[in-house]
Amino acid sequence: MDMQEMFDQAVADSKALSERPSNETLLKLYSLFKQATEGDVNGETPSPFDFVAKAKYEAWSGMKGKSREAAMKEYVQLVNKLKT
């Protein structure tokens, strides 16, 4: 199975986890997913009063420079860890 297939499977698995991950873990999943699918952060910085959007943007921004392959690999590893 290649990395793209493993990533796609991990995305599907992440939607069927038995327990909801912590907000911190959810942000990590979100930022890795965005980095793997879209690359470095783009768009305007959200309003500081939109706390959820700002947290997501900052988490994704923290992945800047990470390759898509590396982000996919980390995402797969994190989902596999959450499944156990």
One Martini backbone bead per residue (centre of mass of N, CA, C, O) as a GRO file, in nm:
protein
   84
    1MET     BB    1   0.096   0.037   0.024
    2ASP     BB    2   0.070   0.355  -0.024
    3MET     BB    3   0.063   0.662   0.115
    4GLN     BB    4  -0.209   0.753  -0.004
    5GLU     BB    5  -0.371   0.505   0.092
    6MET     BB    6  -0.304   0.534   0.392
    7PHE     BB    7  -0.424   0.816   0.420
    8ASP     BB    8  -0.713   0.755   0.326
    9GLN     BB    9  -0.763   0.548   0.552
   10ALA     BB   10  -0.710   0.741   0.792
   11VAL     BB   11  -0.939   0.933   0.729
   12ALA     BB   12  -1.161   0.726   0.764
   13ASP     BB   13  -1.079   0.637   1.055
   14SER     BB   14  -1.113   0.922   1.194
   15LYS     BB   15  -1.441   0.904   1.165
   16ALA     BB   16  -1.433   0.610   1.358
   17LEU     BB   17  -1.376   0.675   1.635
   18SER     BB   18  -1.455   0.587   1.962
   19GLU     BB   19  -1.308   0.856   2.041
   20ARG     BB   20  -1.279   1.181   2.115
   21PRO     BB   21  -1.051   1.389   2.069
   22SER     BB   22  -0.875   1.627   2.154
   23ASN     BB   23  -0.830   1.944   2.058
   24GLU     BB   24  -0.528   1.916   2.008
   25THR     BB   25  -0.552   1.666   1.822
   26LEU     BB   26  -0.743   1.790   1.615
   27LEU     BB   27  -0.544   2.010   1.523
   28LYS     BB   28  -0.328   1.815   1.426
   29LEU     BB   29  -0.499   1.673   1.214
   30TYR     BB   30  -0.574   1.923   1.054
   31SER     BB   31  -0.287   2.025   0.984
   32LEU     BB   32  -0.191   1.767   0.842
   33PHE     BB   33  -0.412   1.755   0.629
   34LYS     BB   34  -0.360   2.030   0.496
   35GLN     BB   35  -0.062   1.981   0.427
   36ALA     BB   36  -0.116   1.719   0.253
   37THR     BB   37  -0.339   1.864   0.050
   38GLU     BB   38  -0.218   2.195   0.025
   39GLY     BB   39   0.006   2.279   0.202
   40ASP     BB   40   0.082   2.565   0.268
   41VAL     BB   41  -0.041   2.818   0.401
   42ASN     BB   42  -0.341   3.007   0.320
   43GLY     BB   43  -0.452   3.308   0.331
   44GLU     BB   44  -0.610   3.476   0.563
   45THR     BB   45  -0.612   3.592   0.862
   46PRO     BB   46  -0.807   3.556   1.106
   47SER     BB   47  -0.989   3.667   1.332
   48PRO     BB   48  -0.931   3.705   1.672
   49PHE     BB   49  -1.252   3.633   1.733
   50ASP     BB   50  -1.200   3.360   1.572
   51PHE     BB   51  -1.089   3.107   1.747
   52VAL     BB   52  -1.107   2.856   1.566
   53ALA     BB   53  -0.981   2.966   1.305
   54LYS     BB   54  -0.718   3.061   1.438
   55ALA     BB   55  -0.623   2.785   1.545
   56LYS     BB   56  -0.613   2.646   1.271
   57TYR     BB   57  -0.419   2.838   1.129
   58GLU     BB   58  -0.182   2.809   1.332
   59ALA     BB   59  -0.146   2.505   1.304
   60TRP     BB   60  -0.088   2.506   1.000
   61SER     BB   61   0.148   2.712   1.010
   62GLY     BB   62   0.333   2.509   1.179
   63MET     BB   63   0.381   2.328   0.898
   64LYS     BB   64   0.569   2.487   0.754
   65GLY     BB   65   0.770   2.298   0.515
   66LYS     BB   66   0.624   2.047   0.517
   67SER     BB   67   0.581   1.774   0.363
   68ARG     BB   68   0.338   1.584   0.237
   69GLU     BB   69   0.458   1.311   0.316
   70ALA     BB   70   0.512   1.378   0.615
   71ALA     BB   71   0.218   1.449   0.685
   72MET     BB   72   0.096   1.178   0.613
   73LYS     BB   73   0.261   1.005   0.806
   74GLU     BB   74   0.175   1.146   1.069
   75TYR     BB   75  -0.126   1.101   1.036
   76VAL     BB   76  -0.121   0.793   1.033
   77GLN     BB   77   0.017   0.759   1.310
   78LEU     BB   78  -0.199   0.907   1.478
   79VAL     BB   79  -0.443   0.734   1.407
   80ASN     BB   80  -0.324   0.465   1.498
   81LYS     BB   81  -0.294   0.557   1.794
   82LEU     BB   82  -0.605   0.618   1.838
   83LYS     BB   83  -0.705   0.316   1.780
   84THR     BB   84  -0.558   0.183   2.053
   0.00000   0.00000   0.00000
